[in-house]
């Protein structure tokens, strides 16, 4: 591995520290934010929640009552 680092370092005209810093940055950026695909149940729950929100069925933070219901427009 040390030989590979030296080869890349020479080819890219960089210091070893610079190369290792970048390698760690790339490695750690992938480790800090794990990516997971939502399950089918989570996706359905999310869609139901968004549909309810669009209809006006929601509770604001700090409210301690039943969800708001969308009203029909009065003209």
mmCIF file of the N, C-alpha and C atoms, coordinates in Angstrom:
data_MODEL
# 
_entry.id   MODEL 
# 
loop_
_atom_site.group_PDB 
_atom_site.id 
_atom_site.type_symbol 
_atom_site.label_atom_id 
_atom_site.label_alt_id 
_atom_site.label_comp_id 
_atom_site.label_asym_id 
_atom_site.label_entity_id 
_atom_site.label_seq_id 
_atom_site.pdbx_PDB_ins_code 
_atom_site.Cartn_x 
_atom_site.Cartn_y 
_atom_site.Cartn_z 
_atom_site.occupancy 
_atom_site.B_iso_or_equiv 
_atom_site.pdbx_formal_charge 
_atom_site.auth_seq_id 
_atom_site.auth_comp_id 
_atom_site.auth_asym_id 
_atom_site.auth_atom_id 
_atom_site.pdbx_PDB_model_num 
ATOM 1   N N  . UNK A 1 1  ? 0.830   -1.175 0.000   1.00 0.00 ? 1  UNK A N  1 
ATOM 2   C CA . UNK A 1 1  ? 0.000   0.000  0.000   1.00 0.00 ? 1  UNK A CA 1 
ATOM 3   C C  . UNK A 1 1  ? 0.883   1.249  0.000   1.00 0.00 ? 1  UNK A C  1 
ATOM 4   N N  . UNK A 1 2  ? 1.977   1.190  0.747   1.00 0.00 ? 2  UNK A N  1 
ATOM 5   C CA . UNK A 1 2  ? 2.901   2.321  0.785   1.00 0.00 ? 2  UNK A CA 1 
ATOM 6   C C  . UNK A 1 2  ? 3.470   2.600  -0.615  1.00 0.00 ? 2  UNK A C  1 
ATOM 7   N N  . UNK A 1 3  ? 3.760   1.542  -1.359  1.00 0.00 ? 3  UNK A N  1 
ATOM 8   C CA . UNK A 1 3  ? 4.277   1.726  -2.722  1.00 0.00 ? 3  UNK A CA 1 
ATOM 9   C C  . UNK A 1 3  ? 3.231   2.398  -3.612  1.00 0.00 ? 3  UNK A C  1 
ATOM 10  N N  . UNK A 1 4  ? 1.976   1.988  -3.459  1.00 0.00 ? 4  UNK A N  1 
ATOM 11  C CA . UNK A 1 4  ? 0.901   2.596  -4.248  1.00 0.00 ? 4  UNK A CA 1 
ATOM 12  C C  . UNK A 1 4  ? 0.751   4.086  -3.912  1.00 0.00 ? 4  UNK A C  1 
ATOM 13  N N  . UNK A 1 5  ? 0.843   4.405  -2.634  1.00 0.00 ? 5  UNK A N  1 
ATOM 14  C CA . UNK A 1 5  ? 0.749   5.806  -2.213  1.00 0.00 ? 5  UNK A CA 1 
ATOM 15  C C  . UNK A 1 5  ? 1.873   6.606  -2.857  1.00 0.00 ? 5  UNK A C  1 
ATOM 16  N N  . UNK A 1 6  ? 3.074   6.076  -2.846  1.00 0.00 ? 6  UNK A N  1 
ATOM 17  C CA . UNK A 1 6  ? 4.221   6.769  -3.447  1.00 0.00 ? 6  UNK A CA 1 
ATOM 18  C C  . UNK A 1 6  ? 4.032   6.955  -4.948  1.00 0.00 ? 6  UNK A C  1 
ATOM 19  N N  . UNK A 1 7  ? 3.509   5.954  -5.616  1.00 0.00 ? 7  UNK A N  1 
ATOM 20  C CA . UNK A 1 7  ? 3.286   6.057  -7.064  1.00 0.00 ? 7  UNK A CA 1 
ATOM 21  C C  . UNK A 1 7  ? 2.263   7.151  -7.384  1.00 0.00 ? 7  UNK A C  1 
ATOM 22  N N  . UNK A 1 8  ? 1.176   7.166  -6.660  1.00 0.00 ? 8  UNK A N  1 
ATOM 23  C CA . UNK A 1 8  ? 0.138   8.174  -6.888  1.00 0.00 ? 8  UNK A CA 1 
ATOM 24  C C  . UNK A 1 8  ? 0.672   9.553  -6.524  1.00 0.00 ? 8  UNK A C  1 
ATOM 25  N N  . UNK A 1 9  ? 1.404   9.635  -5.414  1.00 0.00 ? 9  UNK A N  1 
ATOM 26  C CA . UNK A 1 9  ? 1.960   10.908 -4.964  1.00 0.00 ? 9  UNK A CA 1 
ATOM 27  C C  . UNK A 1 9  ? 2.856   11.507 -6.034  1.00 0.00 ? 9  UNK A C  1 
ATOM 28  N N  . UNK A 1 10 ? 3.715   10.694 -6.605  1.00 0.00 ? 10 UNK A N  1 
ATOM 29  C CA . UNK A 1 10 ? 4.630   11.175 -7.651  1.00 0.00 ? 10 UNK A CA 1 
ATOM 30  C C  . UNK A 1 10 ? 3.865   11.561 -8.917  1.00 0.00 ? 10 UNK A C  1 
ATOM 31  N N  . UNK A 1 11 ? 2.927   10.725 -9.309  1.00 0.00 ? 11 UNK A N  1 
ATOM 32  C CA . UNK A 1 11 ? 2.169   10.981 -10.534 1.00 0.00 ? 11 UNK A CA 1 
ATOM 33  C C  . UNK A 1 11 ? 1.346   12.271 -10.441 1.00 0.00 ? 11 UNK A C  1 
ATOM 34  N N  . UNK A 1 12 ? 0.838   12.553 -9.261  1.00 0.00 ? 12 UNK A N  1 
ATOM 35  C CA . UNK A 1 12 ? -0.009  13.731 -9.077  1.00 0.00 ? 12 UNK A CA 1 
ATOM 36  C C  . UNK A 1 12 ? 0.754   14.931 -8.518  1.00 0.00 ? 12 UNK A C  1 
ATOM 37  N N  . UNK A 1 13 ? 2.058   14.766 -8.281  1.00 0.00 ? 13 UNK A N  1 
ATOM 38  C CA . UNK A 1 13 ? 2.912   15.841 -7.742  1.00 0.00 ? 13 UNK A CA 1 
ATOM 39  C C  . UNK A 1 13 ? 2.319   16.418 -6.457  1.00 0.00 ? 13 UNK A C  1 
ATOM 40  N N  . UNK A 1 14 ? 2.036   15.520 -5.515  1.00 0.00 ? 14 UNK A N  1 
ATOM 41  C CA . UNK A 1 14 ? 1.449   15.905 -4.239  1.00 0.00 ? 14 UNK A CA 1 
ATOM 42  C C  . UNK A 1 14 ? 2.270   15.347 -3.103  1.00 0.00 ? 14 UNK A C  1 
ATOM 43  N N  . UNK A 1 15 ? 2.097   15.922 -1.925  1.00 0.00 ? 15 UNK A N  1 
ATOM 44  C CA . UNK A 1 15 ? 2.778   15.376 -0.753  1.00 0.00 ? 15 UNK A CA 1 
ATOM 45  C C  . UNK A 1 15 ? 1.993   14.172 -0.241  1.00 0.00 ? 15 UNK A C  1 
ATOM 46  N N  . UNK A 1 16 ? 2.658   13.354 0.524   1.00 0.00 ? 16 UNK A N  1 
ATOM 47  C CA . UNK A 1 16 ? 2.001   12.181 1.116   1.00 0.00 ? 16 UNK A CA 1 
ATOM 48  C C  . UNK A 1 16 ? 0.882   12.633 2.049   1.00 0.00 ? 16 UNK A C  1 
ATOM 49  N N  . UNK A 1 17 ? 1.151   13.671 2.836   1.00 0.00 ? 17 UNK A N  1 
ATOM 50  C CA . UNK A 1 17 ? 0.139   14.182 3.770   1.00 0.00 ? 17 UNK A CA 1 
ATOM 51  C C  . UNK A 1 17 ? -1.106  14.648 3.033   1.00 0.00 ? 17 UNK A C  1 
ATOM 52  N N  . UNK A 1 18 ? -0.908  15.343 1.931   1.00 0.00 ? 18 UNK A N  1 
ATOM 53  C CA . UNK A 1 18 ? -2.027  15.840 1.134   1.00 0.00 ? 18 UNK A CA 1 
ATOM 54  C C  . UNK A 1 18 ? -2.874  14.678 0.604   1.00 0.00 ? 18 UNK A C  1 
ATOM 55  N N  . UNK A 1 19 ? -2.199  13.669 0.124   1.00 0.00 ? 19 UNK A N  1 
ATOM 56  C CA . UNK A 1 19 ? -2.882  12.505 -0.427  1.00 0.00 ? 19 UNK A CA 1 
ATOM 57  C C  . UNK A 1 19 ? -3.658  11.744 0.656   1.00 0.00 ? 19 UNK A C  1 
ATOM 58  N N  . UNK A 1 20 ? -3.038  11.569 1.803   1.00 0.00 ? 20 UNK A N  1 
ATOM 59  C CA . UNK A 1 20 ? -3.683  10.846 2.909   1.00 0.00 ? 20 UNK A CA 1 
ATOM 60  C C  . UNK A 1 20 ? -4.858  11.653 3.455   1.00 0.00 ? 20 UNK A C  1 
ATOM 61  N N  . UNK A 1 21 ? -4.688  12.983 3.550   1.00 0.00 ? 21 UNK A N  1 
ATOM 62  C CA . UNK A 1 21 ? -5.797  13.832 4.012   1.00 0.00 ? 21 UNK A CA 1 
ATOM 63  C C  . UNK A 1 21 ? -7.008  13.686 3.104   1.00 0.00 ? 21 UNK A C  1 
ATOM 64  N N  . UNK A 1 22 ? -6.785  13.717 1.812   1.00 0.00 ? 22 UNK A N  1 
ATOM 65  C CA . UNK A 1 22 ? -7.899  13.578 0.877   1.00 0.00 ? 22 UNK A CA 1 
ATOM 66  C C  . UNK A 1 22 ? -8.544  12.202 0.982   1.00 0.00 ? 22 UNK A C  1 
ATOM 67  N N  . UNK A 1 23 ? -7.730  11.181 1.115   1.00 0.00 ? 23 UNK A N  1 
ATOM 68  C CA . UNK A 1 23 ? -8.263  9.819  1.248   1.00 0.00 ? 23 UNK A CA 1 
ATOM 69  C C  . UNK A 1 23 ? -9.128  9.707  2.507   1.00 0.00 ? 23 UNK A C  1 
ATOM 70  N N  . UNK A 1 24 ? -8.670  10.294 3.603   1.00 0.00 ? 24 UNK A N  1 
ATOM 71  C CA . UNK A 1 24 ? -9.458  10.257 4.843   1.00 0.00 ? 24 UNK A CA 1 
ATOM 72  C C  . UNK A 1 24 ? -10.745 11.062 4.700   1.00 0.00 ? 24 UNK A C  1 
ATOM 73  N N  . UNK A 1 25 ? -10.667 12.205 4.046   1.00 0.00 ? 25 UNK A N  1 
ATOM 74  C CA . UNK A 1 25 ? -11.852 13.035 3.841   1.00 0.00 ? 25 UNK A CA 1 
ATOM 75  C C  . UNK A 1 25 ? -12.914 12.264 3.057   1.00 0.00 ? 25 UNK A C  1 
ATOM 76  N N  . UNK A 1 26 ? -12.489 11.597 1.996   1.00 0.00 ? 26 UNK A N  1 
ATOM 77  C CA . UNK A 1 26 ? -13.431 10.816 1.182   1.00 0.00 ? 26 UNK A CA 1 
ATOM 78  C C  . UNK A 1 26 ? -13.996 9.655  1.992   1.00 0.00 ? 26 UNK A C  1 
ATOM 79  N N  . UNK A 1 27 ? -13.156 8.961  2.721   1.00 0.00 ? 27 UNK A N  1 
ATOM 80  C CA . UNK A 1 27 ? -13.592 7.821  3.527   1.00 0.00 ? 27 UNK A CA 1 
ATOM 81  C C  . UNK A 1 27 ? -14.584 8.257  4.606   1.00 0.00 ? 27 UNK A C  1 
ATOM 82  N N  . UNK A 1 28 ? -14.240 9.318  5.329   1.00 0.00 ? 28 UNK A N  1 
ATOM 83  C CA . UNK A 1 28 ? -15.095 9.761  6.424   1.00 0.00 ? 28 UNK A CA 1 
ATOM 84  C C  . UNK A 1 28 ? -16.406 10.359 5.927   1.00 0.00 ? 28 UNK A C  1 
ATOM 85  N N  . UNK A 1 29 ? -16.410 10.998 4.781   1.00 0.00 ? 29 UNK A N  1 
ATOM 86  C CA . UNK A 1 29 ? -17.658 11.564 4.272   1.00 0.00 ? 29 UNK A CA 1 
ATOM 87  C C  . UNK A 1 29 ? -18.659 10.455 3.963   1.00 0.00 ? 29 UNK A C  1 
ATOM 88  N N  . UNK A 1 30 ? -18.185 9.314  3.570   1.00 0.00 ? 30 UNK A N  1 
ATOM 89  C CA . UNK A 1 30 ? -19.068 8.178  3.323   1.00 0.00 ? 30 UNK A CA 1 
ATOM 90  C C  . UNK A 1 30 ? -19.516 7.503  4.599   1.00 0.00 ? 30 UNK A C  1 
ATOM 91  N N  . UNK A 1 31 ? -18.756 7.654  5.667   1.00 0.00 ? 31 UNK A N  1 
ATOM 92  C CA . UNK A 1 31 ? -19.072 7.005  6.939   1.00 0.00 ? 31 UNK A CA 1 
ATOM 93  C C  . UNK A 1 31 ? -20.037 7.821  7.795   1.00 0.00 ? 31 UNK A C  1 
ATOM 94  N N  . UNK A 1 32 ? -19.981 9.143  7.699   1.00 0.00 ? 32 UNK A N  1 
ATOM 95  C CA . UNK A 1 32 ? -20.772 9.983  8.581   1.00 0.00 ? 32 UNK A CA 1 
ATOM 96  C C  . UNK A 1 32 ? -22.244 10.016 8.215   1.00 0.00 ? 32 UNK A C  1 
ATOM 97  N N  . UNK A 1 33 ? -22.566 9.832  6.963   1.00 0.00 ? 33 UNK A N  1 
ATOM 98  C CA . UNK A 1 33 ? -23.948 9.905  6.536   1.00 0.00 ? 33 UNK A CA 1 
ATOM 99  C C  . UNK A 1 33 ? -24.332 8.574  5.895   1.00 0.00 ? 33 UNK A C  1 
ATOM 100 N N  . UNK A 1 34 ? -24.718 7.629  6.717   1.00 0.00 ? 34 UNK A N  1 
ATOM 101 C CA . UNK A 1 34 ? -25.104 6.342  6.147   1.00 0.00 ? 34 UNK A CA 1 
ATOM 102 C C  . UNK A 1 34 ? -26.364 6.502  5.303   1.00 0.00 ? 34 UNK A C  1 
ATOM 103 N N  . UNK A 1 35 ? -26.381 5.836  4.194   1.00 0.00 ? 35 UNK A N  1 
ATOM 104 C CA . UNK A 1 35 ? -27.558 5.922  3.332   1.00 0.00 ? 35 UNK A CA 1 
ATOM 105 C C  . UNK A 1 35 ? -28.301 4.594  3.374   1.00 0.00 ? 35 UNK A C  1 
ATOM 106 N N  . UNK A 1 36 ? -29.574 4.692  3.600   1.00 0.00 ? 36 UNK A N  1 
ATOM 107 C CA . UNK A 1 36 ? -30.423 3.508  3.623   1.00 0.00 ? 36 UNK A CA 1 
ATOM 108 C C  . UNK A 1 36 ? -31.656 3.803  2.793   1.00 0.00 ? 36 UNK A C  1 
ATOM 109 N N  . UNK A 1 37 ? -32.109 2.829  2.100   1.00 0.00 ? 37 UNK A N  1 
ATOM 110 C CA . UNK A 1 37 ? -33.360 2.977  1.348   1.00 0.00 ? 37 UNK A CA 1 
ATOM 111 C C  . UNK A 1 37 ? -34.517 2.722  2.302   1.00 0.00 ? 37 UNK A C  1 
ATOM 112 N N  . UNK A 1 38 ? -35.566 3.533  2.211   1.00 0.00 ? 38 UNK A N  1 
ATOM 113 C CA . UNK A 1 38 ? -36.711 3.304  3.091   1.00 0.00 ? 38 UNK A CA 1 
ATOM 114 C C  . UNK A 1 38 ? -37.411 1.998  2.736   1.00 0.00 ? 38 UNK A C  1 
ATOM 115 N N  . UNK A 1 39 ? -38.025 1.399  3.736   1.00 0.00 ? 39 UNK A N  1 
ATOM 116 C CA . UNK A 1 39 ? -38.787 0.177  3.491   1.00 0.00 ? 39 UNK A CA 1 
ATOM 117 C C  . UNK A 1 39 ? -40.084 0.560  2.784   1.00 0.00 ? 39 UNK A C  1 
ATOM 118 N N  . UNK A 1 40 ? -40.771 -0.421 2.255   1.00 0.00 ? 40 UNK A N  1 
ATOM 119 C CA . UNK A 1 40 ? -42.045 -0.172 1.581   1.00 0.00 ? 40 UNK A CA 1 
ATOM 120 C C  . UNK A 1 40 ? -43.053 0.438  2.553   1.00 0.00 ? 40 UNK A C  1 
ATOM 121 N N  . UNK A 1 41 ? -43.060 -0.041 3.788   1.00 0.00 ? 41 UNK A N  1 
ATOM 122 C CA . UNK A 1 41 ? -43.989 0.484  4.797   1.00 0.00 ? 41 UNK A CA 1 
ATOM 123 C C  . UNK A 1 41 ? -43.664 1.943  5.120   1.00 0.00 ? 41 UNK A C  1 
ATOM 124 N N  . UNK A 1 42 ? -42.381 2.277  5.212   1.00 0.00 ? 42 UNK A N  1 
ATOM 125 C CA . UNK A 1 42 ? -41.985 3.660  5.477   1.00 0.00 ? 42 UNK A CA 1 
ATOM 126 C C  . UNK A 1 42 ? -42.384 4.581  4.323   1.00 0.00 ? 42 UNK A C  1 
ATOM 127 N N  . UNK A 1 43 ? -42.216 4.105  3.110   1.00 0.00 ? 43 UNK A N  1 
ATOM 128 C CA . UNK A 1 43 ? -42.592 4.901  1.940   1.00 0.00 ? 43 UNK A CA 1 
ATOM 129 C C  . UNK A 1 43 ? -44.092 5.156  1.919   1.00 0.00 ? 43 UNK A C  1 
ATOM 130 N N  . UNK A 1 44 ? -44.881 4.115  2.217   1.00 0.00 ? 44 UNK A N  1 
ATOM 131 C CA . UNK A 1 44 ? -46.345 4.280  2.257   1.00 0.00 ? 44 UNK A CA 1 
ATOM 132 C C  . UNK A 1 44 ? -46.747 5.266  3.353   1.00 0.00 ? 44 UNK A C  1 
ATOM 133 N N  . UNK A 1 45 ? -46.136 5.145  4.525   1.00 0.00 ? 45 UNK A N  1 
ATOM 134 C CA . UNK A 1 45 ? -46.459 6.042  5.638   1.00 0.00 ? 45 UNK A CA 1 
ATOM 135 C C  . UNK A 1 45 ? -46.112 7.485  5.280   1.00 0.00 ? 45 UNK A C  1 
ATOM 136 N N  . UNK A 1 46 ? -44.980 7.685  4.638   1.00 0.00 ? 46 UNK A N  1 
ATOM 137 C CA . UNK A 1 46 ? -44.572 9.022  4.221   1.00 0.00 ? 46 UNK A CA 1 
ATOM 138 C C  . UNK A 1 46 ? -45.585 9.608  3.236   1.00 0.00 ? 46 UNK A C  1 
ATOM 139 N N  . UNK A 1 47 ? -45.990 8.810  2.256   1.00 0.00 ? 47 UNK A N  1 
ATOM 140 C CA . UNK A 1 47 ? -46.954 9.284  1.253   1.00 0.00 ? 47 UNK A CA 1 
ATOM 141 C C  . UNK A 1 47 ? -48.305 9.609  1.884   1.00 0.00 ? 47 UNK A C  1 
ATOM 142 N N  . UNK A 1 48 ? -48.736 8.761  2.819   1.00 0.00 ? 48 UNK A N  1 
ATOM 143 C CA . UNK A 1 48 ? -50.001 9.044  3.511   1.00 0.00 ? 48 UNK A CA 1 
ATOM 144 C C  . UNK A 1 48 ? -49.897 10.344 4.300   1.00 0.00 ? 48 UNK A C  1 
ATOM 145 N N  . UNK A 1 49 ? -48.784 10.532 4.961   1.00 0.00 ? 49 UNK A N  1 
ATOM 146 C CA . UNK A 1 49 ? -48.576 11.749 5.744   1.00 0.00 ? 49 UNK A CA 1 
ATOM 147 C C  . UNK A 1 49 ? -48.562 12.991 4.871   1.00 0.00 ? 49 UNK A C  1 
ATOM 148 N N  . UNK A 1 50 ? -47.896 12.924 3.741   1.00 0.00 ? 50 UNK A N  1 
ATOM 149 C CA . UNK A 1 50 ? -47.843 14.079 2.838   1.00 0.00 ? 50 UNK A CA 1 
ATOM 150 C C  . UNK A 1 50 ? -49.228 14.380 2.266   1.00 0.00 ? 50 UNK A C  1 
ATOM 151 N N  . UNK A 1 51 ? -49.989 13.343 1.940   1.00 0.00 ? 51 UNK A N  1 
ATOM 152 C CA . UNK A 1 51 ? -51.345 13.544 1.421   1.00 0.00 ? 51 UNK A CA 1 
ATOM 153 C C  . UNK A 1 51 ? -52.224 14.201 2.490   1.00 0.00 ? 51 UNK A C  1 
ATOM 154 N N  . UNK A 1 52 ? -52.108 13.754 3.742   1.00 0.00 ? 52 UNK A N  1 
ATOM 155 C CA . UNK A 1 52 ? -52.885 14.343 4.831   1.00 0.00 ? 52 UNK A CA 1 
ATOM 156 C C  . UNK A 1 52 ? -52.501 15.810 5.022   1.00 0.00 ? 52 UNK A C  1 
ATOM 157 N N  . UNK A 1 53 ? -51.231 16.102 4.945   1.00 0.00 ? 53 UNK A N  1 
ATOM 158 C CA . UNK A 1 53 ? -50.762 17.478 5.094   1.00 0.00 ? 53 UNK A CA 1 
ATOM 159 C C  . UNK A 1 53 ? -51.336 18.365 3.987   1.00 0.00 ? 53 UNK A C  1 
ATOM 160 N N  . UNK A 1 54 ? -51.331 17.864 2.769   1.00 0.00 ? 54 UNK A N  1 
ATOM 161 C CA . UNK A 1 54 ? -51.863 18.641 1.643   1.00 0.00 ? 54 UNK A CA 1 
ATOM 162 C C  . UNK A 1 54 ? -53.359 18.897 1.799   1.00 0.00 ? 54 UNK A C  1 
ATOM 163 N N  . UNK A 1 55 ? -54.060 17.953 2.431   1.00 0.00 ? 55 UNK A N  1 
ATOM 164 C CA . UNK A 1 55 ? -55.501 18.133 2.678   1.00 0.00 ? 55 UNK A CA 1 
ATOM 165 C C  . UNK A 1 55 ? -55.743 19.113 3.822   1.00 0.00 ? 55 UNK A C  1 
ATOM 166 N N  . UNK A 1 56 ? -54.720 19.381 4.607   1.00 0.00 ? 56 UNK A N  1 
ATOM 167 C CA . UNK A 1 56 ? -54.867 20.281 5.747   1.00 0.00 ? 56 UNK A CA 1 
ATOM 168 C C  . UNK A 1 56 ? -55.028 19.555 7.060   1.00 0.00 ? 56 UNK A C  1 
ATOM 169 N N  . UNK A 1 57 ? -54.859 18.249 7.068   1.00 0.00 ? 57 UNK A N  1 
ATOM 170 C CA . UNK A 1 57 ? -54.969 17.462 8.297   1.00 0.00 ? 57 UNK A CA 1 
ATOM 171 C C  . UNK A 1 57 ? -53.605 17.417 8.978   1.00 0.00 ? 57 UNK A C  1 
ATOM 172 N N  . UNK A 1 58 ? -53.413 18.326 9.940   1.00 0.00 ? 58 UNK A N  1 
ATOM 173 C CA . UNK A 1 58 ? -52.131 18.349 10.635  1.00 0.00 ? 58 UNK A CA 1 
ATOM 174 C C  . UNK A 1 58 ? -52.300 19.024 11.985  1.00 0.00 ? 58 UNK A C  1 
ATOM 175 N N  . UNK A 1 59 ? -51.318 18.866 12.838  1.00 0.00 ? 59 UNK A N  1 
ATOM 176 C CA . UNK A 1 59 ? -51.276 19.525 14.138  1.00 0.00 ? 59 UNK A CA 1 
ATOM 177 C C  . UNK A 1 59 ? -49.987 20.317 14.174  1.00 0.00 ? 59 UNK A C  1 
ATOM 178 N N  . UNK A 1 60 ? -50.076 21.609 14.471  1.00 0.00 ? 60 UNK A N  1 
ATOM 179 C CA . UNK A 1 60 ? -48.892 22.445 14.571  1.00 0.00 ? 60 UNK A CA 1 
ATOM 180 C C  . UNK A 1 60 ? -48.134 22.114 15.851  1.00 0.00 ? 60 UNK A C  1 
ATOM 181 N N  . UNK A 1 61 ? -46.848 22.383 15.865  1.00 0.00 ? 61 UNK A N  1 
ATOM 182 C CA . UNK A 1 61 ? -46.068 22.162 17.078  1.00 0.00 ? 61 UNK A CA 1 
ATOM 183 C C  . UNK A 1 61 ? -46.624 23.013 18.198  1.00 0.00 ? 61 UNK A C  1 
ATOM 184 N N  . UNK A 1 62 ? -46.720 22.451 19.371  1.00 0.00 ? 62 UNK A N  1 
ATOM 185 C CA . UNK A 1 62 ? -47.229 23.186 20.517  1.00 0.00 ? 62 UNK A CA 1 
ATOM 186 C C  . UNK A 1 62 ? -48.737 23.080 20.677  1.00 0.00 ? 62 UNK A C  1 
ATOM 187 N N  . UNK A 1 63 ? -49.433 22.608 19.675  1.00 0.00 ? 63 UNK A N  1 
ATOM 188 C CA . UNK A 1 63 ? -50.879 22.444 19.789  1.00 0.00 ? 63 UNK A CA 1 
ATOM 189 C C  . UNK A 1 63 ? -51.171 21.123 20.473  1.00 0.00 ? 63 UNK A C  1 
ATOM 190 N N  . UNK A 1 64 ? -52.121 21.151 21.361  1.00 0.00 ? 64 UNK A N  1 
ATOM 191 C CA . UNK A 1 64 ? -52.475 19.941 22.088  1.00 0.00 ? 64 UNK A CA 1 
ATOM 192 C C  . UNK A 1 64 ? -53.956 19.662 21.870  1.00 0.00 ? 64 UNK A C  1 
ATOM 193 N N  . UNK A 1 65 ? -54.320 19.448 20.606  1.00 0.00 ? 65 UNK A N  1 
ATOM 194 C CA . UNK A 1 65 ? -55.717 19.185 20.279  1.00 0.00 ? 65 UNK A CA 1 
ATOM 195 C C  . UNK A 1 65 ? -55.789 18.305 19.047  1.00 0.00 ? 65 UNK A C  1 
ATOM 196 N N  . UNK A 1 66 ? -56.981 18.061 18.581  1.00 0.00 ? 66 UNK A N  1 
ATOM 197 C CA . UNK A 1 66 ? -57.175 17.217 17.416  1.00 0.00 ? 66 UNK A CA 1 
ATOM 198 C C  . UNK A 1 66 ? -56.592 17.876 16.162  1.00 0.00 ? 66 UNK A C  1 
ATOM 199 N N  . UNK A 1 67 ? -56.254 17.078 15.178  1.00 0.00 ? 67 UNK A N  1 
ATOM 200 C CA . UNK A 1 67 ? -55.710 17.644 13.935  1.00 0.00 ? 67 UNK A CA 1 
ATOM 201 C C  . UNK A 1 67 ? -56.712 18.578 13.263  1.00 0.00 ? 67 UNK A C  1 
ATOM 202 N N  . UNK A 1 68 ? -56.164 19.568 12.563  1.00 0.00 ? 68 UNK A N  1 
ATOM 203 C CA . UNK A 1 68 ? -57.005 20.488 11.792  1.00 0.00 ? 68 UNK A CA 1 
ATOM 204 C C  . UNK A 1 68 ? -57.582 19.751 10.602  1.00 0.00 ? 68 UNK A C  1 
ATOM 205 N N  . UNK A 1 69 ? -58.776 20.116 10.233  1.00 0.00 ? 69 UNK A N  1 
ATOM 206 C CA . UNK A 1 69 ? -59.416 19.533 9.067   1.00 0.00 ? 69 UNK A CA 1 
ATOM 207 C C  . UNK A 1 69 ? -59.552 20.624 8.008   1.00 0.00 ? 69 UNK A C  1 
ATOM 208 N N  . UNK A 1 70 ? -59.327 20.267 6.788   1.00 0.00 ? 70 UNK A N  1 
ATOM 209 C CA . UNK A 1 70 ? -59.492 21.202 5.690   1.00 0.00 ? 70 UNK A CA 1 
ATOM 210 C C  . UNK A 1 70 ? -60.974 21.546 5.567   1.00 0.00 ? 70 UNK A C  1 
ATOM 211 N N  . UNK A 1 71 ? -61.249 22.809 5.333   1.00 0.00 ? 71 UNK A N  1 
ATOM 212 C CA . UNK A 1 71 ? -62.627 23.238 5.158   1.00 0.00 ? 71 UNK A CA 1 
ATOM 213 C C  . UNK A 1 71 ? -62.903 23.469 3.685   1.00 0.00 ? 71 UNK A C  1 
ATOM 214 N N  . UNK A 1 72 ? -64.165 23.306 3.323   1.00 0.00 ? 72 UNK A N  1 
ATOM 215 C CA . UNK A 1 72 ? -64.560 23.601 1.953   1.00 0.00 ? 72 UNK A CA 1 
ATOM 216 C C  . UNK A 1 72 ? -64.557 25.110 1.768   1.00 0.00 ? 72 UNK A C  1 
ATOM 217 N N  . UNK A 1 73 ? -64.141 25.549 0.610   1.00 0.00 ? 73 UNK A N  1 
ATOM 218 C CA . UNK A 1 73 ? -64.107 26.976 0.335   1.00 0.00 ? 73 UNK A CA 1 
ATOM 219 C C  . UNK A 1 73 ? -65.523 27.509 0.213   1.00 0.00 ? 73 UNK A C  1 
ATOM 220 N N  . UNK A 1 74 ? -65.727 28.663 0.772   1.00 0.00 ? 74 UNK A N  1 
ATOM 221 C CA . UNK A 1 74 ? -67.018 29.325 0.719   1.00 0.00 ? 74 UNK A CA 1 
ATOM 222 C C  . UNK A 1 74 ? -66.877 30.477 -0.243  1.00 0.00 ? 74 UNK A C  1 
ATOM 223 N N  . UNK A 1 75 ? -67.791 30.551 -1.220  1.00 0.00 ? 75 UNK A N  1 
ATOM 224 C CA . UNK A 1 75 ? -67.703 31.669 -2.171  1.00 0.00 ? 75 UNK A CA 1 
ATOM 225 C C  . UNK A 1 75 ? -68.853 32.616 -2.010  1.00 0.00 ? 75 UNK A C  1 
# 
